[in-house]
Amino acid sequence: MELVPSSMGRPDGGEVVAGALYEAAEGGPVHDDYETFRQRYLPLGETAVRVLEGVAPLANNNLRYFNWRTYGYGLTHLTDDRHVMELWEVPAPVRSDEQTLIRQFDNRRGNPGLLERGPFSRVATVGLRQDLPAPAPELPAVFTLVV
């Protein structure tokens, strides 16, 4: 099983495809002509990525969720009996207090598959996350903790 979150610092899929289309048609990279890139090529790139996201599960029936259009990050919560992976979306690859939980996957001990939670409402949370601190590790009986 592989869980891969989105990225905060790389271009989204639409931008990658649009950049390739621009370079092929215009003969060079997007530097001084961002307006043409944004108006002519970016909509094509976004459409291509939506199609790719739709057909990818047909090519790989193990693919549970694929989003190459947004920026974000993943959080993993591990306990003795379960693993929960959260996928969070942010508006852009810039500093922001806004974030939206878009998917959550739950894998419990003894269950070989993922349980998907969500999709969640697209209402953004604003402000800092308030996660509980990780529990202190339990030491085996043969070790003595000296403080």
N, CA, C and O atoms as a GROMACS GRO file, in nm:
protein
  588
    1MET      N    1   0.083  -0.115   0.000
    1MET     CA    2   0.000   0.000   0.000
    1MET      C    3   0.089   0.123   0.000
    1MET      O    4   0.188   0.129   0.073
    2GLU      N    5   0.054   0.220  -0.081
    2GLU     CA    6   0.130   0.344  -0.089
    2GLU      C    7   0.033   0.460  -0.078
    2GLU      O    8  -0.063   0.468  -0.154
    3LEU      N    9   0.058   0.550   0.016
    3LEU     CA   10  -0.022   0.669   0.035
    3LEU      C   11   0.068   0.789   0.009
    3LEU      O   12   0.165   0.811   0.081
    4VAL      N   13   0.035   0.866  -0.093
    4VAL     CA   14   0.119   0.978  -0.132
    4VAL      C   15   0.034   1.104  -0.133
    4VAL      O   16  -0.062   1.113  -0.210
    5PRO      N   17   0.067   1.202  -0.049
    5PRO     CA   18  -0.011   1.325  -0.048
    5PRO      C   19   0.029   1.418  -0.162
    5PRO      O   20   0.122   1.390  -0.237
    6SER      N   21  -0.044   1.526  -0.172
    6SER     CA   22  -0.013   1.628  -0.270
    6SER      C   23   0.116   1.699  -0.228
    6SER      O   24   0.184   1.654  -0.135
    7SER      N   25   0.148   1.807  -0.294
    7SER     CA   26   0.271   1.877  -0.266
    7SER      C   27   0.243   2.025  -0.246
    7SER      O   28   0.149   2.080  -0.303
    8MET      N   29   0.325   2.088  -0.165
    8MET     CA   30   0.311   2.232  -0.142
    8MET      C   31   0.393   2.314  -0.241
    8MET      O   32   0.362   2.430  -0.263
    9GLY      N   33   0.497   2.255  -0.301
    9GLY     CA   34   0.588   2.337  -0.377
    9GLY      C   35   0.607   2.302  -0.522
    9GLY      O   36   0.687   2.366  -0.590
   10ARG      N   37   0.538   2.205  -0.573
   10ARG     CA   38   0.555   2.169  -0.714
   10ARG      C   39   0.432   2.217  -0.791
   10ARG      O   40   0.326   2.237  -0.732
   11PRO      N   41   0.446   2.235  -0.922
   11PRO     CA   42   0.329   2.275  -1.002
   11PRO      C   43   0.225   2.163  -1.002
   11PRO      O   44   0.258   2.045  -0.991
   12ASP      N   45   0.099   2.204  -1.014
   12ASP     CA   46  -0.004   2.100  -1.026
   12ASP      C   47  -0.001   2.041  -1.167
   12ASP      O   48   0.069   2.092  -1.254
   13GLY      N   49  -0.076   1.936  -1.188
   13GLY     CA   50  -0.074   1.865  -1.316
   13GLY      C   51  -0.112   1.952  -1.434
   13GLY      O   52  -0.054   1.940  -1.542
   14GLY      N   53  -0.211   2.039  -1.415
   14GLY     CA   54  -0.252   2.128  -1.523
   14GLY      C   55  -0.140   2.220  -1.567
   14GLY      O   56  -0.124   2.247  -1.686
   15GLU      N   57  -0.062   2.268  -1.471
   15GLU     CA   58   0.050   2.355  -1.502
   15GLU      C   59   0.162   2.279  -1.574
   15GLU      O   60   0.226   2.332  -1.664
   16VAL      N   61   0.185   2.154  -1.534
   16VAL     CA   62   0.288   2.072  -1.599
   16VAL      C   63   0.250   2.045  -1.744
   16VAL      O   64   0.331   2.063  -1.835
   17VAL      N   65   0.125   2.002  -1.766
   17VAL     CA   66   0.080   1.972  -1.904
   17VAL      C   67   0.077   2.100  -1.986
   17VAL      O   68   0.121   2.101  -2.101
   18ALA      N   69   0.026   2.208  -1.928
   18ALA     CA   70   0.021   2.335  -2.001
   18ALA      C   71   0.160   2.384  -2.038
   18ALA      O   72   0.180   2.437  -2.148
   19GLY      N   73   0.258   2.366  -1.948
   19GLY     CA   74   0.395   2.406  -1.980
   19GLY      C   75   0.452   2.327  -2.096
   19GLY      O   76   0.520   2.383  -2.182
   20ALA      N   77   0.423   2.198  -2.100
   20ALA     CA   78   0.471   2.115  -2.212
   20ALA      C   79   0.404   2.157  -2.342
   20ALA      O   80   0.470   2.164  -2.446
   21LEU      N   81   0.273   2.184  -2.337
   21LEU     CA   82   0.202   2.229  -2.458
   21LEU      C   83   0.257   2.364  -2.506
   21LEU      O   84   0.276   2.384  -2.626
   22TYR      N   85   0.280   2.455  -2.412
   22TYR     CA   86   0.334   2.587  -2.447
   22TYR      C   87   0.470   2.574  -2.514
   22TYR      O   88   0.495   2.634  -2.619
   23GLU      N   89   0.559   2.495  -2.452
   23GLU     CA   90   0.693   2.480  -2.507
   23GLU      C   91   0.691   2.418  -2.646
   23GLU      O   92   0.768   2.458  -2.733
   24ALA      N   93   0.603   2.320  -2.668
   24ALA     CA   94   0.593   2.256  -2.800
   24ALA      C   95   0.540   2.353  -2.904
   24ALA      O   96   0.589   2.356  -3.017
   25ALA      N   97   0.439   2.432  -2.868
   25ALA     CA   98   0.376   2.521  -2.966
   25ALA      C   99   0.451   2.652  -2.984
   25ALA      O  100   0.458   2.703  -3.096
   26GLU      N  101   0.508   2.706  -2.878
   26GLU     CA  102   0.571   2.838  -2.883
   26GLU      C  103   0.722   2.832  -2.899
   26GLU      O  104   0.786   2.935  -2.922
   27GLY      N  105   0.780   2.714  -2.888
   27GLY     CA  106   0.923   2.697  -2.912
   27GLY      C  107   1.014   2.734  -2.797
   27GLY      O  108   1.133   2.755  -2.819
   28GLY      N  109   0.962   2.743  -2.677
   28GLY     CA  110   1.048   2.774  -2.562
   28GLY      C  111   0.969   2.775  -2.434
   28GLY      O  112   0.847   2.764  -2.436
   29PRO      N  113   1.039   2.790  -2.323
   29PRO     CA  114   0.971   2.788  -2.193
   29PRO      C  115   0.894   2.917  -2.166
   29PRO      O  116   0.918   3.021  -2.228
   30VAL      N  117   0.802   2.908  -2.073
   30VAL     CA  118   0.722   3.024  -2.032
   30VAL      C  119   0.809   3.111  -1.942
   30VAL      O  120   0.841   3.072  -1.830
   31HIS      N  121   0.846   3.228  -1.990
   31HIS     CA  122   0.919   3.323  -1.905
   31HIS      C  123   0.851   3.459  -1.912
   31HIS      O  124   0.799   3.509  -1.813
   32ASP      N  125   0.853   3.517  -2.030
   32ASP     CA  126   0.801   3.653  -2.046
   32ASP      C  127   0.660   3.658  -2.102
   32ASP      O  128   0.606   3.766  -2.122
   33ASP      N  129   0.600   3.543  -2.127
   33ASP     CA  130   0.468   3.539  -2.192
   33ASP      C  131   0.369   3.461  -2.105
   33ASP      O  132   0.297   3.374  -2.154
   34TYR      N  133   0.365   3.494  -1.976
   34TYR     CA  134   0.278   3.420  -1.886
   34TYR      C  135   0.131   3.440  -1.920
   34TYR      O  136   0.050   3.349  -1.898
   35GLU      N  137   0.094   3.555  -1.972
   35GLU     CA  138  -0.046   3.581  -2.005
   35GLU      C  139  -0.097   3.484  -2.112
   35GLU      O  140  -0.208   3.432  -2.100
   36THR      N  141  -0.018   3.461  -2.216
   36THR     CA  142  -0.057   3.362  -2.318
   36THR      C  143  -0.066   3.224  -2.256
   36THR      O  144  -0.161   3.150  -2.283
   37PHE      N  145   0.031   3.189  -2.175
   37PHE     CA  146   0.030   3.060  -2.106
   37PHE      C  147  -0.098   3.045  -2.025
   37PHE      O  148  -0.166   2.942  -2.034
   38ARG      N  149  -0.132   3.146  -1.946
   38ARG     CA  150  -0.248   3.139  -1.857
   38ARG      C  151  -0.379   3.132  -1.936
   38ARG      O  152  -0.469   3.055  -1.901
   39GLN      N  153  -0.391   3.212  -2.041
   39GLN     CA  154  -0.517   3.218  -2.116
   39GLN      C  155  -0.536   3.103  -2.214
   39GLN      O  156  -0.646   3.049  -2.225
   40ARG      N  157  -0.431   3.065  -2.283
   40ARG     CA  158  -0.444   2.967  -2.391
   40ARG      C  159  -0.412   2.824  -2.348
   40ARG      O  160  -0.482   2.731  -2.386
   41TYR      N  161  -0.307   2.806  -2.269
   41TYR     CA  162  -0.258   2.670  -2.242
   41TYR      C  163  -0.303   2.612  -2.108
   41TYR      O  164  -0.324   2.491  -2.097
   42LEU      N  165  -0.317   2.695  -2.007
   42LEU     CA  166  -0.356   2.644  -1.877
   42LEU      C  167  -0.494   2.577  -1.878
   42LEU      O  168  -0.508   2.471  -1.817
   43PRO      N  169  -0.596   2.632  -1.944
   43PRO     CA  170  -0.724   2.561  -1.950
   43PRO      C  171  -0.712   2.423  -2.018
   43PRO      O  172  -0.780   2.328  -1.978
   44LEU      N  173  -0.626   2.412  -2.120
   44LEU     CA  174  -0.604   2.282  -2.185
   44LEU      C  175  -0.538   2.184  -2.090
   44LEU      O  176  -0.575   2.067  -2.084
   45GLY      N  177  -0.439   2.232  -2.016
   45GLY     CA  178  -0.370   2.147  -1.919
   45GLY      C  179  -0.464   2.098  -1.810
   45GLY      O  180  -0.459   1.981  -1.772
   46GLU      N  181  -0.549   2.187  -1.758
   46GLU     CA  182  -0.644   2.148  -1.653
   46GLU      C  183  -0.744   2.046  -1.704
   46GLU      O  184  -0.781   1.953  -1.632
   47THR      N  185  -0.790   2.062  -1.827
   47THR     CA  186  -0.883   1.965  -1.886
   47THR      C  187  -0.815   1.830  -1.902
   47THR      O  188  -0.874   1.726  -1.871
   48ALA      N  189  -0.692   1.830  -1.950
   48ALA     CA  190  -0.619   1.704  -1.969
   48ALA      C  191  -0.600   1.630  -1.836
   48ALA      O  192  -0.612   1.508  -1.831
   49VAL      N  193  -0.572   1.704  -1.729
   49VAL     CA  194  -0.551   1.641  -1.599
   49VAL      C  195  -0.681   1.584  -1.544
   49VAL      O  196  -0.680   1.478  -1.482
   50ARG      N  197  -0.791   1.653  -1.564
   50ARG     CA  198  -0.921   1.599  -1.520
   50ARG      C  199  -0.952   1.467  -1.592
   50ARG      O  200  -1.002   1.373  -1.531
   51VAL      N  201  -0.920   1.461  -1.721
   51VAL     CA  202  -0.940   1.337  -1.796
   51VAL      C  203  -0.848   1.228  -1.741
   51VAL      O  204  -0.892   1.115  -1.720
   52LEU      N  205  -0.721   1.261  -1.718
   52LEU     CA  206  -0.626   1.165  -1.663
   52LEU      C  207  -0.673   1.112  -1.527
   52LEU      O  208  -0.666   0.992  -1.503
   53GLU      N  209  -0.719   1.200  -1.440
   53GLU     CA  210  -0.769   1.158  -1.309
   53GLU      C  211  -0.889   1.064  -1.323
   53GLU      O  212  -0.908   0.974  -1.241
   54GLY      N  213  -0.970   1.086  -1.426
   54GLY     CA  214  -1.088   1.002  -1.447
   54GLY      C  215  -1.054   0.864  -1.501
   54GLY      O  216  -1.119   0.766  -1.464
   55VAL      N  217  -0.955   0.855  -1.588
   55VAL     CA  218  -0.923   0.725  -1.650
   55VAL      C  219  -0.816   0.647  -1.574
   55VAL      O  220  -0.805   0.526  -1.593
   56ALA      N  221  -0.739   0.712  -1.489
   56ALA     CA  222  -0.633   0.641  -1.417
   56ALA      C  223  -0.685   0.522  -1.336
   56ALA      O  224  -0.621   0.417  -1.338
   57PRO      N  225  -0.799   0.534  -1.265
   57PRO     CA  226  -0.849   0.416  -1.193
   57PRO      C  227  -0.890   0.301  -1.285
   57PRO      O  228  -0.893   0.186  -1.242
   58LEU      N  229  -0.923   0.331  -1.410
   58LEU     CA  230  -0.955   0.225  -1.505
   58LEU      C  231  -0.830   0.146  -1.542
   58LEU      O  232  -0.837   0.026  -1.568
   59ALA      N  233  -0.717   0.213  -1.544
   59ALA     CA  234  -0.590   0.147  -1.576
   59ALA      C  235  -0.532   0.076  -1.455
   59ALA      O  236  -0.455  -0.020  -1.470
   60ASN      N  237  -0.566   0.120  -1.335
   60ASN     CA  238  -0.514   0.060  -1.212
   60ASN      C  239  -0.628   0.053  -1.111
   60ASN      O  240  -0.659   0.153  -1.045
   61ASN      N  241  -0.691  -0.063  -1.100
   61ASN     CA  242  -0.807  -0.073  -1.011
   61ASN      C  243  -0.770  -0.067  -0.863
   61ASN      O  244  -0.858  -0.067  -0.778
   62ASN      N  245  -0.642  -0.062  -0.830
   62ASN     CA  246  -0.599  -0.045  -0.692
   62ASN      C  247  -0.588   0.103  -0.652
   62ASN      O  248  -0.570   0.135  -0.535
   63LEU      N  249  -0.598   0.191  -0.750
   63LEU     CA  250  -0.589   0.334  -0.723
   63LEU      C  251  -0.719   0.380  -0.658
   63LEU      O  252  -0.826   0.369  -0.718
   64ARG      N  253  -0.710   0.430  -0.536
   64ARG     CA  254  -0.829   0.467  -0.461
   64ARG      C  255  -0.866   0.614  -0.477
   64ARG      O  256  -0.984   0.649  -0.477
   65TYR      N  257  -0.766   0.701  -0.491
   65TYR     CA  258  -0.793   0.844  -0.502
   65TYR      C  259  -0.674   0.908  -0.573
   65TYR      O  260  -0.559   0.878  -0.542
   66PHE      N  261  -0.702   0.996  -0.668
   66PHE     CA  262  -0.597   1.060  -0.746
   66PHE      C  263  -0.638   1.205  -0.769
   66PHE      O  264  -0.741   1.231  -0.831
   67ASN      N  265  -0.558   1.298  -0.721
   67ASN     CA  266  -0.585   1.440  -0.738
   67ASN      C  267  -0.453   1.506  -0.773
   67ASN      O  268  -0.364   1.517  -0.690
   68TRP      N  269  -0.442   1.550  -0.897
   68TRP     CA  270  -0.320   1.615  -0.945
   68TRP      C  271  -0.347   1.761  -0.977
   68TRP      O  272  -0.273   1.823  -1.054
   69ARG      N  273  -0.454   1.818  -0.919
   69ARG     CA  274  -0.495   1.954  -0.952
   69ARG      C  275  -0.473   2.054  -0.840
   69ARG      O  276  -0.480   2.175  -0.864
   70THR      N  277  -0.448   2.008  -0.720
   70THR     CA  278  -0.444   2.102  -0.608
   70THR      C  279  -0.313   2.091  -0.532
   70THR      O  280  -0.238   1.994  -0.546
   71TYR      N  281  -0.287   2.191  -0.451
   71TYR     CA  282  -0.172   2.192  -0.362
   71TYR      C  283  -0.216   2.144  -0.224
   71TYR      O  284  -0.332   2.163  -0.185
   72GLY      N  285  -0.126   2.081  -0.152
   72GLY     CA  286  -0.164   2.037  -0.018
   72GLY      C  287  -0.055   1.956   0.048
   72GLY      O  288   0.062   1.960   0.010
   73TYR      N  289  -0.097   1.881   0.149
   73TYR     CA  290  -0.004   1.800   0.227
   73TYR      C  291  -0.081   1.685   0.289
   73TYR      O  292  -0.204   1.683   0.287
   74GLY      N  293  -0.009   1.591   0.344
   74GLY     CA  294  -0.070   1.478   0.411
   74GLY      C  295  -0.024   1.468   0.555
   74GLY      O  296   0.088   1.505   0.589
   75LEU      N  297  -0.112   1.418   0.639
   75LEU     CA  298  -0.080   1.391   0.779
   75LEU      C  299  -0.107   1.244   0.806
   75LEU      O  300  -0.208   1.190   0.762
   76THR      N  301  -0.017   1.181   0.877
   76THR     CA  302  -0.034   1.041   0.915
   76THR      C  303  -0.046   1.032   1.065
   76THR      O  304   0.035   1.089   1.139
   77HIS      N  305  -0.148   0.961   1.110
   77HIS     CA  306  -0.169   0.937   1.252
   77HIS      C  307  -0.153   0.787   1.276
   77HIS      O  308  -0.226   0.707   1.219
   78LEU      N  309  -0.057   0.750   1.360
   78LEU     CA  310  -0.030   0.610   1.389
   78LEU      C  311  -0.061   0.580   1.535
   78LEU      O  312  -0.020   0.654   1.625
   79THR      N  313  -0.133   0.472   1.558
   79THR     CA  314  -0.155   0.421   1.693
   79THR      C  315  -0.123   0.273   1.691
   79THR      O  316  -0.083   0.219   1.587
   80ASP      N  317  -0.140   0.206   1.803
   80ASP     CA  318  -0.110   0.062   1.809
   80ASP      C  319  -0.197  -0.020   1.715
   80ASP      O  320  -0.152  -0.123   1.664
   81ASP      N  321  -0.320   0.025   1.690
   81ASP     CA  322  -0.411  -0.059   1.613
   81ASP      C  323  -0.463   0.002   1.483
   81ASP      O  324  -0.545  -0.058   1.415
   82ARG      N  325  -0.416   0.121   1.448
   82ARG     CA  326  -0.465   0.180   1.323
   82ARG      C  327  -0.369   0.285   1.268
   82ARG      O  328  -0.282   0.336   1.338
   83HIS      N  329  -0.388   0.313   1.141
   83HIS     CA  330  -0.314   0.415   1.067
   83HIS      C  331  -0.417   0.499   0.994
   83HIS      O  332  -0.495   0.446   0.915
   84VAL      N  333  -0.418   0.628   1.019
   84VAL     CA  334  -0.511   0.717   0.951
   84VAL      C  335  -0.429   0.818   0.872
   84VAL      O  336  -0.340   0.884   0.926
   85MET      N  337  -0.459   0.830   0.744
   85MET     CA  338  -0.391   0.924   0.656
   85MET      C  339  -0.491   1.030   0.615
   85MET      O  340  -0.598   0.999   0.562
   86GLU      N  341  -0.456   1.157   0.639
   86GLU     CA  342  -0.541   1.269   0.599
   86GLU      C  343  -0.476   1.344   0.484
   86GLU      O  344  -0.354   1.364   0.483
   87LEU      N  345  -0.557   1.384   0.387
   87LEU     CA  346  -0.510   1.466   0.275
   87LEU      C  347  -0.573   1.604   0.290
   87LEU      O  348  -0.695   1.620   0.290
   88TRP      N  349  -0.487   1.703   0.304
   88TRP     CA  350  -0.531   1.841   0.322
   88TRP      C  351  -0.495   1.923   0.199
   88TRP      O  352  -0.390   1.903   0.139
   89GLU      N  353  -0.583   2.014   0.161
   89GLU     CA  354  -0.563   2.101   0.046
   89GLU      C  355  -0.543   2.244   0.096
   89GLU      O  356  -0.607   2.287   0.191
   90VAL      N  357  -0.453   2.316   0.030
   90VAL     CA  358  -0.431   2.458   0.057
   90VAL      C  359  -0.456   2.534  -0.072
   90VAL      O  360  -0.445   2.477  -0.180
   91PRO      N  361  -0.490   2.665  -0.062
   91PRO     CA  362  -0.528   2.739  -0.183
   91PRO      C  363  -0.418   2.754  -0.287
   91PRO      O  364  -0.447   2.753  -0.406
   92ALA      N  365  -0.295   2.766  -0.248
   92ALA     CA  366  -0.184   2.787  -0.342
   92ALA      C  367  -0.054   2.758  -0.268
   92ALA      O  368  -0.053   2.747  -0.146
   93PRO      N  369   0.055   2.746  -0.342
   93PRO     CA  370   0.182   2.718  -0.275
   93PRO      C  371   0.243   2.842  -0.211
   93PRO      O  372   0.361   2.872  -0.231
   94VAL      N  373   0.162   2.913  -0.133
   94VAL     CA  374   0.210   3.030  -0.059
   94VAL      C  375   0.159   3.018   0.085
   94VAL      O  376   0.065   2.943   0.111
   95ARG      N  377   0.219   3.090   0.176
   95ARG     CA  378   0.178   3.085   0.316
   95ARG      C  379   0.031   3.125   0.330
   95ARG      O  380  -0.012   3.228   0.279
   96SER      N  381  -0.045   3.041   0.400
   96SER     CA  382  -0.187   3.067   0.420
   96SER      C  383  -0.234   2.992   0.544
   96SER      O  384  -0.184   2.883   0.573
   97ASP      N  385  -0.330   3.048   0.614
   97ASP     CA  386  -0.390   2.978   0.728
   97ASP      C  387  -0.508   2.893   0.684
   97ASP      O  388  -0.564   2.819   0.766
   98GLU      N  389  -0.549   2.901   0.558
   98GLU     CA  390  -0.662   2.824   0.509
   98GLU      C  391  -0.617   2.684   0.468
   98GLU      O  392  -0.511   2.666   0.409
   99GLN      N  393  -0.701   2.585   0.501
   99GLN     CA  394  -0.676   2.447   0.463
   99GLN      C  395  -0.809   2.373   0.463
   99GLN      O  396  -0.900   2.409   0.537
  100THR      N  397  -0.820   2.270   0.381
  100THR     CA  398  -0.942   2.194   0.371
  100THR      C  399  -0.909   2.046   0.374
  100THR      O  400  -0.826   1.998   0.296
  101LEU      N  401  -0.973   1.972   0.464
  101LEU     CA  402  -0.958   1.827   0.467
  101LEU      C  403  -1.039   1.770   0.352
  101LEU      O  404  -1.161   1.787   0.348
  102ILE      N  405  -0.972   1.701   0.257
  102ILE     CA  406  -1.045   1.651   0.140
  102ILE      C  407  -1.064   1.500   0.141
  102ILE      O  408  -1.159   1.451   0.081
  103ARG      N  409  -0.977   1.426   0.207
  103ARG     CA  410  -0.992   1.280   0.215
  103ARG      C  411  -0.926   1.230   0.341
  103ARG      O  412  -0.834   1.291   0.395
  104GLN      N  413  -0.975   1.117   0.387
  104GLN     CA  414  -0.915   1.051   0.502
  104GLN      C  415  -0.925   0.900   0.478
  104GLN      O  416  -1.032   0.849   0.444
  105PHE      N  417  -0.813   0.830   0.496
  105PHE     CA  418  -0.809   0.686   0.479
  105PHE      C  419  -0.771   0.622   0.612
  105PHE      O  420  -0.682   0.671   0.682
  106ASP      N  421  -0.838   0.514   0.645
  106ASP     CA  422  -0.821   0.446   0.772
  106ASP      C  423  -0.781   0.301   0.745
  106ASP      O  424  -0.851   0.229   0.673
  107ASN      N  425  -0.670   0.258   0.802
  107ASN     CA  426  -0.625   0.120   0.789
  107ASN      C  427  -0.607   0.065   0.930
  107ASN      O  428  -0.520   0.111   1.004
  108ARG      N  429  -0.690  -0.033   0.965
  108ARG     CA  430  -0.684  -0.089   1.101
  108ARG      C  431  -0.605  -0.218   1.102
  108ARG      O  432  -0.602  -0.291   1.003
  109ARG      N  433  -0.543  -0.246   1.214
  109ARG     CA  434  -0.466  -0.369   1.229
  109ARG      C  435  -0.557  -0.488   1.198
  109ARG      O  436  -0.671  -0.495   1.245
  110GLY      N  437  -0.505  -0.580   1.118
  110GLY     CA  438  -0.581  -0.699   1.080
  110GLY      C  439  -0.669  -0.679   0.959
  110GLY      O  440  -0.728  -0.776   0.910
  111ASN      N  441  -0.680  -0.557   0.908
  111ASN     CA  442  -0.760  -0.529   0.789
  111ASN      C  443  -0.664  -0.493   0.676
  111ASN      O  444  -0.597  -0.391   0.684
  112PRO      N  445  -0.656  -0.576   0.572
  112PRO     CA  446  -0.558  -0.550   0.467
  112PRO      C  447  -0.594  -0.435   0.374
  112PRO      O  448  -0.514  -0.400   0.287
  113GLY      N  449  -0.711  -0.376   0.389
  113GLY     CA  450  -0.752  -0.271   0.297
  113GLY      C  451  -0.770  -0.137   0.364
  113GLY      O  452  -0.761  -0.125   0.487
  114LEU      N  453  -0.795  -0.037   0.284
  114LEU     CA  454  -0.819   0.098   0.333
  114LEU      C  455  -0.968   0.126   0.340
  114LEU      O  456  -1.043   0.088   0.249
  115LEU      N  457  -1.011   0.189   0.445
  115LEU     CA  458  -1.147   0.240   0.454
  115LEU      C  459  -1.138   0.389   0.423
  115LEU      O  460  -1.062   0.462   0.487
  116GLU      N  461  -1.216   0.434   0.327
  116GLU     CA  462  -1.211   0.576   0.292
  116GLU      C  463  -1.317   0.651   0.369
  116GLU      O  464  -1.433   0.610   0.375
  117ARG      N  465  -1.276   0.762   0.427
  117ARG     CA  466  -1.367   0.853   0.494
  117ARG      C  467  -1.380   0.976   0.405
  117ARG      O  468  -1.280   1.019   0.347
  118GLY      N  469  -1.497   1.030   0.393
  118GLY     CA  470  -1.517   1.149   0.309
  118GLY      C  471  -1.577   1.109   0.176
  118GLY      O  472  -1.610   0.991   0.162
  119PRO      N  473  -1.594   1.193   0.079
  119PRO     CA  474  -1.538   1.328   0.077
  119PRO      C  475  -1.602   1.417   0.183
  119PRO      O  476  -1.718   1.398   0.221
  120PHE      N  477  -1.526   1.514   0.228
  120PHE     CA  478  -1.571   1.605   0.331
  120PHE      C  479  -1.626   1.730   0.265
  120PHE      O  480  -1.605   1.753   0.146
  121SER      N  481  -1.695   1.810   0.344
  121SER     CA  482  -1.746   1.935   0.289
  121SER      C  483  -1.627   2.021   0.249
  121SER      O  484  -1.519   2.011   0.307
  122ARG      N  485  -1.646   2.103   0.151
  122ARG     CA  486  -1.537   2.185   0.099
  122ARG      C  487  -1.526   2.317   0.176
  122ARG      O  488  -1.481   2.418   0.121
  123VAL      N  489  -1.566   2.318   0.302
  123VAL     CA  490  -1.552   2.436   0.385
  123VAL      C  491  -1.413   2.435   0.446
  123VAL      O  492  -1.374   2.339   0.513
  124ALA      N  493  -1.340   2.540   0.422
  124ALA     CA  494  -1.201   2.546   0.469
  124ALA      C  495  -1.197   2.571   0.619
  124ALA      O  496  -1.281   2.640   0.675
  125THR      N  497  -1.098   2.513   0.683
  125THR     CA  498  -1.067   2.548   0.820
  125THR      C  499  -0.964   2.660   0.816
  125THR      O  500  -0.878   2.660   0.728
  126VAL      N  501  -0.972   2.751   0.907
  126VAL     CA  502  -0.880   2.864   0.909
  126VAL      C  503  -0.810   2.867   1.043
  126VAL      O  504  -0.874   2.850   1.147
  127GLY      N  505  -0.680   2.889   1.042
  127GLY     CA  506  -0.604   2.897   1.165
  127GLY      C  507  -0.512   2.779   1.180
  127GLY      O  508  -0.504   2.693   1.092
  128LEU      N  509  -0.443   2.774   1.291
  128LEU     CA  510  -0.346   2.669   1.315
  128LEU      C  511  -0.414   2.539   1.351
  128LEU      O  512  -0.521   2.539   1.412
  129ARG      N  513  -0.352   2.427   1.313
  129ARG     CA  514  -0.402   2.295   1.351
  129ARG      C  515  -0.376   2.276   1.500
  129ARG      O  516  -0.277   2.326   1.554
  130GLN      N  517  -0.464   2.204   1.566
  130GLN     CA  518  -0.449   2.176   1.708
  130GLN      C  519  -0.440   2.026   1.727
  130GLN      O  520  -0.532   1.964   1.780
  131ASP      N  521  -0.330   1.967   1.686
  131ASP     CA  522  -0.311   1.823   1.699
  131ASP      C  523  -0.267   1.789   1.841
  131ASP      O  524  -0.196   1.866   1.906
  132LEU      N  525  -0.310   1.672   1.887
  132LEU     CA  526  -0.263   1.622   2.016
  132LEU      C  527  -0.118   1.580   2.002
  132LEU      O  528  -0.078   1.534   1.896
  133PRO      N  529  -0.038   1.596   2.108
  133PRO     CA  530   0.102   1.551   2.100
  133PRO      C  531   0.108   1.399   2.090
  133PRO      O  532   0.019   1.329   2.138
  134ALA      N  533   0.213   1.351   2.029
  134ALA     CA  534   0.233   1.206   2.017
  134ALA      C  535   0.255   1.147   2.157
  134ALA      O  536   0.317   1.211   2.241
  135PRO      N  537   0.203   1.026   2.181
  135PRO     CA  538   0.225   0.965   2.312
  135PRO      C  539   0.372   0.929   2.330
  135PRO      O  540   0.443   0.902   2.234
  136ALA      N  541   0.415   0.930   2.456
  136ALA     CA  542   0.553   0.892   2.486
  136ALA      C  543   0.572   0.744   2.457
  136ALA      O  544   0.481   0.664   2.482
  137PRO      N  545   0.687   0.705   2.404
  137PRO     CA  546   0.710   0.562   2.374
  137PRO      C  547   0.719   0.482   2.503
  137PRO      O  548   0.769   0.529   2.605
  138GLU      N  549   0.669   0.360   2.497
  138GLU     CA  550   0.681   0.270   2.611
  138GLU      C  551   0.813   0.196   2.599
  138GLU      O  552   0.844   0.139   2.494
  139LEU      N  553   0.889   0.196   2.705
  139LEU     CA  554   1.020   0.129   2.705
  139LEU      C  555   1.001  -0.015   2.752
  139LEU      O  556   0.921  -0.041   2.841
  140PRO      N  557   1.074  -0.108   2.692
  140PRO     CA  558   1.069  -0.247   2.740
  140PRO      C  559   1.115  -0.254   2.886
  140PRO      O  560   1.191  -0.169   2.931
  141ALA      N  561   1.069  -0.355   2.957
  141ALA     CA  562   1.098  -0.369   3.100
  141ALA      C  563   1.246  -0.378   3.130
  141ALA      O  564   1.287  -0.349   3.242
  142VAL      N  565   1.329  -0.419   3.034
  142VAL     CA  566   1.471  -0.436   3.059
  142VAL      C  567   1.545  -0.304   3.062
  142VAL      O  568   1.661  -0.300   3.104
  143PHE      N  569   1.480  -0.194   3.018
  143PHE     CA  570   1.544  -0.064   3.019
  143PHE      C  571   1.497   0.017   3.138
  143PHE      O  572   1.381   0.006   3.179
  144THR      N  573   1.584   0.097   3.191
  144THR     CA  574   1.549   0.187   3.301
  144THR      C  575   1.575   0.329   3.252
  144THR      O  576   1.683   0.360   3.202
  145LEU      N  577   1.475   0.414   3.268
  145LEU     CA  578   1.488   0.553   3.228
  145LEU      C  579   1.545   0.631   3.345
  145LEU      O  580   1.484   0.635   3.452
  146VAL      N  581   1.660   0.694   3.326
  146VAL     CA  582   1.723   0.774   3.430
  146VAL      C  583   1.706   0.919   3.395
  146VAL      O  584   1.745   0.963   3.286
  147VAL      N  585   1.649   0.995   3.486
  147VAL     CA  586   1.623   1.136   3.461
  147VAL      C  587   1.713   1.221   3.546
  147VAL      O  588   1.707   1.344   3.539
   0.00000   0.00000   0.00000
